[in-house]
């Protein structure tokens, strides 16, 4: 049996020349209490620019990565086109202004104006796995978040060429 869920936006992503800021709405700012001291957070957000029935019906996609199989199930990708357009990004925290509801972060792949659904602290004991396996087609990708910034991601995507 399918169940529908109601989600409530707790804030908005601001991305621009000045950097990246997560603005948390006033009624949720108390939830920032105690977040200081975490170097990274998990941000759950909504792919609002691709939230349409035709995108939610997609379950497979043609080869998105250079070394991937010819077809991939959408759950084997980080594509924004999916049954529920949810996204998860780990972001480095640069500073928090709880009073103004602002979390300054180093980077996010969310667009300016993106709705934020939730924030969770990144805690190694539950977010990091020591022995990870990935398919051969992605085995050459960086092993660590920090190394991803130097990796040539554009060369990985079929449509980037």
Secondary structure, 3 states (H helix, E strand, C coil): CCCCCCCCCCEEEEEECCEEEEEECHHHHHHHCCCCCCCEEEEEEECHHHCCHHHHCCCEEECCECCCCCEEEHHHCCCCCCCCCEEEEEEEEEEEECCCCEEEECCCCCCCCCEEEEEEECCHHHHCCCCCCCCHHHCCCCCCHHHHCCCCHHHHEHHHC
